[in-house]
Amino acid sequence: MAIEIKYELANHNGKDVIYIHFERNLELNERVKKLVGVKWSNSKKAWMYT
C-alpha cells in the first residue's frame, strides 16, 4: 500500500520551510528523522525541513 506524502511551503519564524505530512508510519518516521535539516514540529504535527 502506498503512503501519501504531502508537502507544504510555509514561513516559520521568518524562515522559509517545507512541512512534510504523512500518516503515522514508524519506518518512515525513522528515515525522515535522520535527514539533515529536518525536525519535528509539535504545533503542525509534521516534519519541518529548514
Secondary structure, 3 states (H helix, E strand, C coil): CCCCEEEEEEEECCEEEEEEEECCCHHHHHHHHCCCCEEEECCCCEEEEC
